[in-house]
Amino acid sequence: MRLSEAIKRLAVNAVDAASPIDLVIGEVTMASPLHIRLNENSKLIIPEELLIWPKRLNKGEDDELKRGDSIMVLAMAGGQSFYIIDKL
């Protein structure tokens, strides 16, 4: 095996080992402005500035997020952005 191939394989394995996203369950703690708490860390509250969510979950829509709603969240690596997928 050539050195370049070995380096490429090591890089791919490193990326695969450190998943860039995690699927976690959370709860809406405040609807306006939106804040959520992830079940894996009950002390950490994620503010609206770090959240992305589908328009159908906006205030005023039929499926709007309300306090106490359980949600599925994709947490991006580094903890700087979180994508709300859907309500549970």
VMD Tcl script that builds the backbone (N, CA, C; Angstrom):
set m [mol new atoms 264]
animate dup $m
set s [atomselect $m all]
$s set {name element resname resid chain x y z} {
  {N N MET 1 A 0.835 -1.176 0.000}
  {CA C MET 1 A 0.000 0.000 0.000}
  {C C MET 1 A 0.881 1.241 0.000}
  {N N ARG 2 A 0.512 2.193 -0.844}
  {CA C ARG 2 A 1.277 3.431 -0.916}
  {C C ARG 2 A 0.956 4.317 0.275}
  {N N LEU 3 A 1.899 5.188 0.584}
  {CA C LEU 3 A 1.743 6.086 1.726}
  {C C LEU 3 A 0.502 6.968 1.574}
  {N N SER 4 A 0.260 7.477 0.377}
  {CA C SER 4 A -0.906 8.345 0.158}
  {C C SER 4 A -2.212 7.589 0.409}
  {N N GLU 5 A -2.273 6.338 0.030}
  {CA C GLU 5 A -3.463 5.519 0.276}
  {C C GLU 5 A -3.650 5.253 1.768}
  {N N ALA 6 A -2.564 5.018 2.468}
  {CA C ALA 6 A -2.626 4.778 3.907}
  {C C ALA 6 A -3.125 6.016 4.643}
  {N N ILE 7 A -2.646 7.187 4.241}
  {CA C ILE 7 A -3.077 8.442 4.868}
  {C C ILE 7 A -4.562 8.674 4.595}
  {N N LYS 8 A -4.990 8.441 3.359}
  {CA C LYS 8 A -6.391 8.610 3.012}
  {C C LYS 8 A -7.271 7.679 3.843}
  {N N ARG 9 A -6.876 6.442 3.986}
  {CA C ARG 9 A -7.647 5.467 4.765}
  {C C ARG 9 A -7.726 5.890 6.234}
  {N N LEU 10 A -6.612 6.358 6.793}
  {CA C LEU 10 A -6.611 6.825 8.182}
  {C C LEU 10 A -7.550 8.015 8.367}
  {N N ALA 11 A -7.546 8.937 7.412}
  {CA C ALA 11 A -8.412 10.110 7.496}
  {C C ALA 11 A -9.882 9.719 7.432}
  {N N VAL 12 A -10.232 8.821 6.525}
  {CA C VAL 12 A -11.618 8.357 6.403}
  {C C VAL 12 A -12.054 7.651 7.681}
  {N N ASN 13 A -11.209 6.814 8.235}
  {CA C ASN 13 A -11.541 6.102 9.474}
  {C C ASN 13 A -11.715 7.070 10.639}
  {N N ALA 14 A -10.906 8.115 10.692}
  {CA C ALA 14 A -11.022 9.103 11.769}
  {C C ALA 14 A -12.345 9.851 11.685}
  {N N VAL 15 A -12.752 10.226 10.469}
  {CA C VAL 15 A -14.019 10.922 10.286}
  {C C VAL 15 A -15.181 10.001 10.643}
  {N N ASP 16 A -15.118 8.749 10.217}
  {CA C ASP 16 A -16.178 7.788 10.530}
  {C C ASP 16 A -16.283 7.541 12.027}
  {N N ALA 17 A -15.167 7.529 12.722}
  {CA C ALA 17 A -15.159 7.252 14.159}
  {C C ALA 17 A -15.754 8.406 14.953}
  {N N ALA 18 A -15.553 9.609 14.513}
  {CA C ALA 18 A -16.081 10.787 15.208}
  {C C ALA 18 A -17.281 11.306 14.431}
  {N N SER 19 A -18.456 10.792 14.755}
  {CA C SER 19 A -19.673 11.167 14.047}
  {C C SER 19 A -19.889 12.678 14.127}
  {N N PRO 20 A -20.118 13.334 12.994}
  {CA C PRO 20 A -20.291 14.787 13.008}
  {C C PRO 20 A -21.647 15.233 13.559}
  {N N ILE 21 A -22.616 14.305 13.689}
  {CA C ILE 21 A -23.919 14.659 14.245}
  {C C ILE 21 A -24.413 13.565 15.186}
  {N N ASP 22 A -25.255 13.970 16.118}
  {CA C ASP 22 A -25.891 13.029 17.028}
  {C C ASP 22 A -27.384 13.286 17.007}
  {N N LEU 23 A -28.168 12.220 17.027}
  {CA C LEU 23 A -29.616 12.328 17.132}
  {C C LEU 23 A -29.968 12.207 18.605}
  {N N VAL 24 A -30.602 13.232 19.163}
  {CA C VAL 24 A -30.941 13.245 20.586}
  {C C VAL 24 A -32.396 13.682 20.762}
  {N N ILE 25 A -32.926 13.369 21.917}
  {CA C ILE 25 A -34.280 13.772 22.282}
  {C C ILE 25 A -34.176 14.995 23.189}
  {N N GLY 26 A -35.085 15.920 23.009}
  {CA C GLY 26 A -35.092 17.120 23.828}
  {C C GLY 26 A -36.496 17.524 24.199}
  {N N GLU 27 A -36.583 18.630 24.921}
  {CA C GLU 27 A -37.884 19.149 25.356}
  {C C GLU 27 A -37.885 20.663 25.204}
  {N N VAL 28 A -39.003 21.203 24.743}
  {CA C VAL 28 A -39.163 22.649 24.636}
  {C C VAL 28 A -39.387 23.193 26.046}
  {N N THR 29 A -38.499 24.077 26.496}
  {CA C THR 29 A -38.645 24.670 27.830}
  {C C THR 29 A -39.307 26.037 27.769}
  {N N MET 30 A -39.221 26.694 26.601}
  {CA C MET 30 A -39.865 27.985 26.403}
  {C C MET 30 A -40.165 28.117 24.913}
  {N N ALA 31 A -41.367 28.594 24.583}
  {CA C ALA 31 A -41.767 28.665 23.179}
  {C C ALA 31 A -41.398 29.975 22.503}
  {N N SER 32 A -41.387 31.079 23.246}
  {CA C SER 32 A -41.086 32.362 22.624}
  {C C SER 32 A -40.299 33.251 23.596}
  {N N PRO 33 A -39.026 33.476 23.341}
  {CA C PRO 33 A -38.213 32.864 22.290}
  {C C PRO 33 A -37.980 31.384 22.593}
  {N N LEU 34 A -37.751 30.633 21.531}
  {CA C LEU 34 A -37.622 29.187 21.642}
  {C C LEU 34 A -36.351 28.789 22.397}
  {N N HIS 35 A -36.507 27.929 23.396}
  {CA C HIS 35 A -35.395 27.343 24.143}
  {C C HIS 35 A -35.693 25.860 24.323}
  {N N ILE 36 A -34.666 25.031 24.185}
  {CA C ILE 36 A -34.855 23.595 24.399}
  {C C ILE 36 A -33.795 23.062 25.361}
  {N N ARG 37 A -34.125 21.940 25.971}
  {CA C ARG 37 A -33.188 21.231 26.845}
  {C C ARG 37 A -33.039 19.830 26.268}
  {N N LEU 38 A -31.794 19.391 26.104}
  {CA C LEU 38 A -31.529 18.045 25.604}
  {C C LEU 38 A -31.576 17.067 26.766}
  {N N ASN 39 A -32.142 15.901 26.532}
  {CA C ASN 39 A -32.285 14.910 27.600}
  {C C ASN 39 A -30.944 14.409 28.118}
  {N N GLU 40 A -29.890 14.456 27.290}
  {CA C GLU 40 A -28.586 13.963 27.750}
  {C C GLU 40 A -27.901 14.912 28.723}
  {N N ASN 41 A -28.330 16.180 28.766}
  {CA C ASN 41 A -27.739 17.151 29.685}
  {C C ASN 41 A -28.847 18.086 30.166}
  {N N SER 42 A -29.484 17.730 31.258}
  {CA C SER 42 A -30.667 18.459 31.710}
  {C C SER 42 A -30.368 19.881 32.183}
  {N N LYS 43 A -29.110 20.202 32.425}
  {CA C LYS 43 A -28.755 21.547 32.891}
  {C C LYS 43 A -28.513 22.525 31.743}
  {N N LEU 44 A -28.255 22.010 30.544}
  {CA C LEU 44 A -27.928 22.853 29.395}
  {C C LEU 44 A -29.198 23.255 28.648}
  {N N ILE 45 A -29.457 24.552 28.553}
  {CA C ILE 45 A -30.594 25.084 27.801}
  {C C ILE 45 A -30.050 25.694 26.511}
  {N N ILE 46 A -30.581 25.244 25.371}
  {CA C ILE 46 A -30.134 25.722 24.056}
  {C C ILE 46 A -31.024 26.907 23.652}
  {N N PRO 47 A -30.427 28.086 23.399}
  {CA C PRO 47 A -31.221 29.257 23.013}
  {C C PRO 47 A -31.585 29.234 21.531}
  {N N GLU 48 A -32.577 30.031 21.186}
  {CA C GLU 48 A -33.093 30.108 19.818}
  {C C GLU 48 A -32.013 30.415 18.785}
  {N N GLU 49 A -30.999 31.206 19.158}
  {CA C GLU 49 A -29.957 31.597 18.213}
  {C C GLU 49 A -29.186 30.400 17.651}
  {N N LEU 50 A -29.164 29.294 18.373}
  {CA C LEU 50 A -28.422 28.111 17.939}
  {C C LEU 50 A -29.321 27.055 17.311}
  {N N LEU 51 A -30.617 27.356 17.186}
  {CA C LEU 51 A -31.591 26.373 16.710}
  {C C LEU 51 A -32.032 26.645 15.283}
  {N N ILE 52 A -32.278 25.552 14.562}
  {CA C ILE 52 A -32.855 25.602 13.220}
  {C C ILE 52 A -34.035 24.635 13.261}
  {N N TRP 53 A -35.178 25.030 12.677}
  {CA C TRP 53 A -36.338 24.146 12.696}
  {C C TRP 53 A -37.199 24.399 11.461}
  {N N PRO 54 A -38.042 23.410 11.099}
  {CA C PRO 54 A -38.919 23.560 9.935}
  {C C PRO 54 A -39.981 24.642 10.170}
  {N N LYS 55 A -40.385 25.330 9.118}
  {CA C LYS 55 A -41.382 26.395 9.219}
  {C C LYS 55 A -42.702 25.903 9.793}
  {N N ARG 56 A -43.046 24.644 9.549}
  {CA C ARG 56 A -44.328 24.121 10.030}
  {C C ARG 56 A -44.395 24.065 11.552}
  {N N LEU 57 A -43.238 24.223 12.235}
  {CA C LEU 57 A -43.206 24.221 13.694}
  {C C LEU 57 A -43.200 25.645 14.270}
  {N N ASN 58 A -43.298 26.657 13.408}
  {CA C ASN 58 A -43.301 28.051 13.853}
  {C C ASN 58 A -44.565 28.401 14.624}
  {N N LYS 59 A -44.471 29.448 15.422}
  {CA C LYS 59 A -45.627 29.961 16.154}
  {C C LYS 59 A -46.707 30.372 15.152}
  {N N GLY 60 A -47.946 30.001 15.446}
  {CA C GLY 60 A -49.055 30.335 14.566}
  {C C GLY 60 A -49.394 29.249 13.558}
  {N N GLU 61 A -48.522 28.288 13.385}
  {CA C GLU 61 A -48.779 27.174 12.471}
  {C C GLU 61 A -49.552 26.082 13.217}
  {N N ASP 62 A -50.157 25.154 12.455}
  {CA C ASP 62 A -50.949 24.072 13.067}
  {C C ASP 62 A -50.124 23.191 13.994}
  {N N ASP 63 A -48.847 23.014 13.676}
  {CA C ASP 63 A -47.991 22.102 14.439}
  {C C ASP 63 A -46.939 22.865 15.249}
  {N N GLU 64 A -47.271 24.064 15.722}
  {CA C GLU 64 A -46.296 24.911 16.413}
  {C C GLU 64 A -45.729 24.243 17.665}
  {N N LEU 65 A -44.496 24.613 17.983}
  {CA C LEU 65 A -43.842 24.096 19.180}
  {C C LEU 65 A -44.396 24.798 20.412}
  {N N LYS 66 A -44.684 23.995 21.445}
  {CA C LYS 66 A -45.197 24.524 22.700}
  {C C LYS 66 A -44.340 24.014 23.846}
  {N N ARG 67 A -44.351 24.743 24.947}
  {CA C ARG 67 A -43.609 24.327 26.139}
  {C C ARG 67 A -44.037 22.919 26.544}
  {N N GLY 68 A -43.029 22.066 26.814}
  {CA C GLY 68 A -43.293 20.689 27.214}
  {C C GLY 68 A -43.271 19.693 26.074}
  {N N ASP 69 A -43.267 20.164 24.814}
  {CA C ASP 69 A -43.211 19.245 23.671}
  {C C ASP 69 A -41.899 18.477 23.672}
  {N N SER 70 A -41.973 17.175 23.394}
  {CA C SER 70 A -40.771 16.366 23.182}
  {C C SER 70 A -40.410 16.457 21.708}
  {N N ILE 71 A -39.112 16.586 21.437}
  {CA C ILE 71 A -38.659 16.788 20.069}
  {C C ILE 71 A -37.439 15.926 19.759}
  {N N MET 72 A -37.233 15.640 18.465}
  {CA C MET 72 A -36.015 14.989 17.981}
  {C C MET 72 A -35.093 16.074 17.467}
  {N N VAL 73 A -33.826 16.007 17.871}
  {CA C VAL 73 A -32.866 17.053 17.520}
  {C C VAL 73 A -31.598 16.430 16.953}
  {N N LEU 74 A -31.093 16.994 15.861}
  {CA C LEU 74 A -29.771 16.650 15.359}
  {C C LEU 74 A -28.800 17.666 15.946}
  {N N ALA 75 A -27.857 17.180 16.742}
  {CA C ALA 75 A -26.844 18.050 17.336}
  {C C ALA 75 A -25.592 17.972 16.475}
  {N N MET 76 A -25.191 19.099 15.908}
  {CA C MET 76 A -24.008 19.148 15.057}
  {C C MET 76 A -22.740 19.112 15.906}
  {N N ALA 77 A -21.677 18.581 15.338}
  {CA C ALA 77 A -20.403 18.507 16.047}
  {C C ALA 77 A -19.987 19.894 16.499}
  {N N GLY 78 A -19.466 19.988 17.701}
  {CA C GLY 78 A -19.029 21.266 18.241}
  {C C GLY 78 A -20.093 21.966 19.051}
  {N N GLY 79 A -21.341 21.500 18.960}
  {CA C GLY 79 A -22.409 22.059 19.766}
  {C C GLY 79 A -22.774 23.491 19.449}
  {N N GLN 80 A -22.570 23.921 18.199}
  {CA C GLN 80 A -22.877 25.303 17.854}
  {C C GLN 80 A -24.162 25.450 17.059}
  {N N SER 81 A -24.753 24.341 16.613}
  {CA C SER 81 A -26.052 24.418 15.948}
  {C C SER 81 A -26.796 23.113 16.157}
  {N N PHE 82 A -28.117 23.270 16.243}
  {CA C PHE 82 A -29.001 22.151 16.517}
  {C C PHE 82 A -30.199 22.258 15.589}
  {N N TYR 83 A -30.540 21.136 14.921}
  {CA C TYR 83 A -31.642 21.126 13.986}
  {C C TYR 83 A -32.784 20.309 14.575}
  {N N ILE 84 A -33.927 20.956 14.806}
  {CA C ILE 84 A -35.100 20.248 15.311}
  {C C ILE 84 A -35.749 19.554 14.120}
  {N N ILE 85 A -35.811 18.229 14.173}
  {CA C ILE 85 A -36.380 17.464 13.073}
  {C C ILE 85 A -37.898 17.438 13.149}
  {N N ASP 86 A -38.417 17.077 14.333}
  {CA C ASP 86 A -39.869 16.925 14.465}
  {C C ASP 86 A -40.261 16.781 15.915}
  {N N LYS 87 A -41.546 16.874 16.172}
  {CA C LYS 87 A -42.088 16.604 17.498}
  {C C LYS 87 A -42.290 15.107 17.636}
  {N N LEU 88 A -42.228 14.617 18.853}
  {CA C LEU 88 A -42.477 13.191 19.112}
  {C C LEU 88 A -43.900 12.991 19.580}
}
mol reanalyze $m
mol bondsrecalc $m
mol representation Tube
mol addrep $m
